[in-house]
Amino acid sequence: MSEVAVASLTKESQMSDKIKPGQNSPASGQYQEVGPRGGQPGREVTVPKGRPMPPTTAPDRQYTLVDRTKNKSGGR
């Protein structure tokens, strides 16, 4: 595989880890707000599995899971 193909696969896998506001959370845990270029403004929210993600503090931001809940509802 070329370096470009590997880089695009890595970027796609990182993109799939981001969850948009209003989408149901795939696992219980703490989610950090992430800016459009990957910056982390510092806001974290706790969301149970299957619940919709709350609105972000600015447009074009999404969430990424930073700390999965340490019980069976954390989902793996």
C-alpha positions in Angstrom: 0.0 0.0 0.0 1.2 3.5 -0.7 1.7 6.1 2.0 -1.3 8.1 0.6 -3.6 5.1 0.8 -2.5 4.4 4.4 -2.9 8.0 5.4 -6.4 8.1 3.9 -7.4 4.9 5.7 -6.1 6.3 9.0 -8.0 9.6 8.5 -11.2 7.6 7.6 -10.9 5.6 10.8 -10.5 8.7 12.8 -13.4 10.3 11.1 -15.7 7.3 12.0 -14.9 7.8 15.7 -16.5 11.2 15.7 -20.1 11.5 16.6 -22.3 14.4 15.6 -24.7 16.1 18.0 -28.1 14.4 17.9 -26.7 11.0 17.0 -27.2 8.2 19.5 -24.0 7.4 21.5 -22.5 4.0 20.6 -21.3 3.4 24.2 -21.7 4.8 27.6 -18.8 7.1 28.7 -17.3 10.6 28.6 -17.1 12.3 25.2 -15.0 15.3 24.4 -16.0 18.0 22.0 -13.7 18.2 19.0 -13.3 21.1 16.5 -13.5 20.7 12.7 -9.6 20.6 12.5 -9.2 18.2 15.5 -8.7 20.8 18.2 -10.1 20.0 21.6 -11.9 22.9 23.3 -11.9 21.1 26.6 -15.7 20.4 27.1 -16.6 16.9 28.1 -20.0 15.4 28.5 -21.2 12.1 30.0 -23.7 10.2 27.8 -25.3 6.8 28.4 -25.3 4.2 25.5 -28.2 4.8 23.1 -28.9 8.4 24.2 -28.6 11.4 21.7 -25.5 13.5 22.0 -26.1 17.0 23.2 -25.6 20.2 21.1 -22.0 21.4 20.8 -20.9 24.9 21.9 -20.1 25.9 18.3 -21.1 24.9 14.8 -19.1 22.2 13.0 -18.0 20.5 16.2 -18.4 16.8 17.0 -17.7 14.4 19.9 -15.1 11.6 20.4 -15.2 9.0 23.1 -12.3 9.6 25.6 -13.3 7.4 28.6 -15.6 4.4 28.2 -17.7 3.5 31.2 -16.2 0.7 33.2 -19.3 -1.5 33.4 -21.3 -3.8 31.1 -23.2 -0.8 29.7 -19.9 0.7 28.4 -20.3 -1.7 25.4 -17.4 -3.2 23.6 
